[in-house]
Amino acid sequence: MDKSKQKTLEKKGWKIGSADEFLHLTAEESEYIEIKIKLSNYLRSFRKTQNLTQAQLAELIHSSQSRVAKMEHGDPTVSLDLIIRSLFAMGTTKQDLAQELLT
């Protein structure tokens, strides 16, 4: 954010901070969310590189298209377990997952 804009907002009583501060997240919770977002984005991009639709992936993992959409958008009702199992079902490797988390 532009420093002058930040100063103007602070003068008007606004507090500038991060989502972690606003939500009172612990470091562990913040890391978990970051991992989930990375893997959700990776799921979407990997699915597309495999030329699969959400419906085709859903059939592959015995789920629904709407569930795949939720996985790809990091919906809180979706577990990391399901995202990772879906990636493995499409043929990704442990090394691919590790590399994705490191970037």
Sequence and secondary structure as in RCSB ss.txt:
>XXXX:A:sequence
MDKSKQKTLEKKGWKIGSADEFLHLTAEESEYIEIKIKLSNYLRSFRKTQNLTQAQLAELIHSSQSRVAKMEHGD
PTVSLDLIIRSLFAMGTTKQDLAQELLT
>XXXX:A:secstr
  HHHHHHHHHTT     HHHHHT  HHHHHHHHHHHHHHHHHHHHHHHTT  HHHHHHHTTS HHHHHHHHTT 
TTS HHHHHHHHHHHT  HHHHHHHHH 
